[in-house]
Amino acid sequence: MKNNFILFVLFGLVSSVLPFSALASTQQDLQQADRQATVVSVKKVDIATNYAYDIGFQLGCTLYVARYKSAYDYVPPQGLAPKSSVNVRVEKHWLHVFLAPDRDLEMRIVSMSGSGNDCHENSVASSTEPLPAGTILPVSLNSTIRSDKSQIGDKISAKLMQDVPLGSNGVSLPKGSMIFGHVVEVARQGRGSDESTISIRFDQVWFRDRTIAVTTNLRALASVAAVSATQTPKTGNENPSDWNLVLIGGDQTAYGQGGLVVQGGSEVVGESTGQGTLAYPTPDLGTECRSTVGGNTRPQAFWVFSSHACGVYWYGDLKILHSGRTEPLGEITLTSAGKLAEIGKGSGMLLRVDSVGDKAAAQATIPAQAPTQ
């Protein structure tokens, strides 16, 4: 009897800790995401060295003041002037600031404060702004998903790899934003199936310090090797400005022609932004992929993919069985004739937004009880 009482107490303690652990994990994911901030102030600090500045960064409704110190520069680095926009990541007491080209500044946070009710109200209002239907989200998967190990309900996430323009007013979803989802179903070969399959759903986007519900489908998937291959120049000399990089799907980024993206060696279909390709989607003959969706005629962010990229690249016999465009909406199913269906960490994806808000939220449900496999 005594032993049963002890087990009951221990079970209660574990049950009470688990929700807090899940919350802490989610908060950590969001805290470590790269987000867009605005520099609001630059103030020289009178300390032992002449090279210290306190720089204010407005990130959503929070004002961070971080200290920049250098043994060489009398002024803050270029790109940290007031009103400039930068990508940052908050990690406990540190602020990481990302400056071109590929420069990462680590600055200690000296103060942090809210910006008042007005900012909060504006943020809540702006969080309801939808991502327009047809918006393409180029992402990199944050963890490996396997049909033999992943479980129904497992959380998954992906990181946005390029700023995504959302409208004519200059609003964008910044590089580093997080897209969340979960595993819907898994099936292994030999357990009532001739194939191995895995179904996933990406249904939340971290946008302006809020998560919003979305319904997305899968336009293209590429292995880590395929993503890596886009960084190897196919033509040109030792000067990077003369390189031609071949994107996933066959388009080329011709830096010798001002960073234009060309198709078939001549037709210009987009341009490079430094983070990736910005182009108009084009349908590939014989595929289901569409060009314009929902009247969205703006250029889309394709990262390392071609404007007509569609389907699976460099993944053996892995195929898209269901892209999520039709019922069940938003449910992406991948299948393999082998014993394992696997999507590796770092794989590139082109997700496309179909709907946002209440309609999308209705699709973002996890089964109350996961069926056994």
Buried (B, 14 or more C-beta within 10 A) or exposed (E): EEEEEEEEEEEEEEEEEEEEEEEEEBEEBBEBBBBBBEBBEBEEBEEEEEBBBBBBBBBBBBBBBBBBEBEEEEEBBEBBEEEBBBBBBBEEEEBBBBBEEEEEBEBEBBEBEEBEEEBBEEBEEBBEBBBBBBBBBBBBBBBBBBBBEBEBEBBBBBBBBBBBBBEEEEEBBBBBBBBBBBBBBBBBBEEEEEBBBBBBBBBBBBBBBBBBBBBBBBBBBBBBEBBBBBEEBEEBEEEEEBBBBBBBBEBBBBBBBEBBBBBEEEEEBBBBBEBBBBBBBBBBEEEBBBBEBBEBEBBBBBBBBBBBBBBBBBBEEBBBBBBBBEEEBBBBBBBBEBEBBBBBEBBBBBBBBBBBBEEBBEBBEBEEEBEEE
